[in-house]
């Protein structure tokens, strides 16, 4: 087997592992963000995004809500970059 083809298959496998890892961790990340945006309960201090009047807390809630998309979207894009970099550089010519 050609070494360029081996490199292409390796980068494909590595990229898929990164994408699958991001998708599997997304549910626990969503649980964490949702619990941080809820009201305080017991020993856990939450932001209480639904009942706040502070602009600072509202801004923090918006940033926390967007962070899920940016973090896991970035990890998926890194996985796609691993796959695409080898193909665009010429790993399978």
N, C-alpha and C positions, 0 to 999 in steps of 0.2 A: 504494500500500500504506500502511496505517495505521502511524504512528510507534510506537504501543504494540505492534503486532505485530512490528515490526522489532526493538524492544528485547527482546521475548520470545525471538525467534529468536537474537538475539545472545547473550543470557544462557544459552540452551540450548547454543549452540556453545561458549561460554567454559567452562561447567561441564563439558561432555563432554571438552574438551581437558585440563582439570585432572584429571579422573578417569582418562583414558587415560594421562596422564603419570605419575600415581601407580602405576598398574598396570604400566607398562613399567619403572619404576625399582625395583619391588619385588624383582625377581629379583637385581639387583645388590646391593640392600640386604641380602637374605638371605645372599648369598655373603660379604659383608663381616662380618656378624654371626657366621656360622658359622666363618669363619677367625679371628675374634677370640676365639671360645670354644674353639678347638682348642689343642693343645700348641704350645710354641715350636719353630720350625724355622728354622735359619739365622739370617738377620737379623731375622726377624719374631718378636716376643714375644707369645705368646698366653696366655690365662688358664688353660688346661688344666682345664676345668671337670669332667671325669670323674674325675680323680685327685687333687683337692685336698682338704685337711682344714681349711683356713682358712674360718671363717665369713664373713669379709669377701669372699673371692674367690667363695664360694657365692652371697652376696648380689649381687655384681656380675654373676655369670652369670645370675641370675634377672632382674635389671633389663635386661641386654643382650638376653635372650630376649624379654621383653615389649616392648622398645623398638620392635621391628619392627612389631608390631601397632599400637601407639599412634601411631607416626609416620605410617605409610602409611594407617592407618584415619582419622587426623585429616585428611590431605590429601584423602581421598575424601569425608569429611564436609564439607570446605570446598567441594569441587566441587558436592556436593548442595545446600549452602547457597546457592551462587551461582544455581543453577537455581530453588530454592524461594523465594528472597527476592523475585525479580521477580514470581513468580506470586502470592505471598501479599500483596505490597504493592499489587498491582493493575496489573501491567504489561499484561495482556491482557484488559482489560474493554471 
